[in-house]
Amino acid sequence: MYKVKFINDALIKITGKADSPDWEKATVLTDFISAWDAEPVKKIEFRSLWSKENLFFCFKVYDNEVYIDKTDDTITSIGNSDRVELFFRTDAGLNPYYCLEIDPTPRIMDFKAYPNKEFDFEWNWPKKDILVKSQIEKEYFIVEGKVSIASLKSFGLIKNNKIESGIFRAKFNKSKGATYKPTWISWIDPNTETPNFHTPTSFGVLHLEH
């Protein structure tokens, strides 16, 4: 369980630089693993805060070789790029759950999903209810954003001050030739034989503290 501390909404600004002082109040989550890869995972820092209006999130990903597929802005290009991911589920049945996959530029692949990897890419998080900004530095990149509490409630994602959530990262590394292959990194070990975030065992709990 990750404890999300409560703040005054007006005190935090989304800049892509994670430079609002209130981020110092957030618990830093660094327990990320690559369950299907023996290579060590470079440091990832995840922070979250909440207010009456918004759930704030911030990824700081240490990486000096960020890969972005710049072919176009389709879900295919985003899906072939380094990115961070947040999934929110209504219940353990994953029927439905909601996915935000965000690359460092930041392009957003947002979709509604159902069991057995049935994805609805026609669905989008309402634009008025989400804001994401990012920054790429030499040694790391930051993805910082917020989603409205109203939208989370309307999707049935907050229950008893808890949000069941998956926190992930896709890292693309150059393999033989000119191709790039992903390493899949998660907060919770899904305990699956092959990489799979779209399973009930990949989710943890964000607890909204008062």
Disulfide bonds with the S-S distance in Angstrom:
none
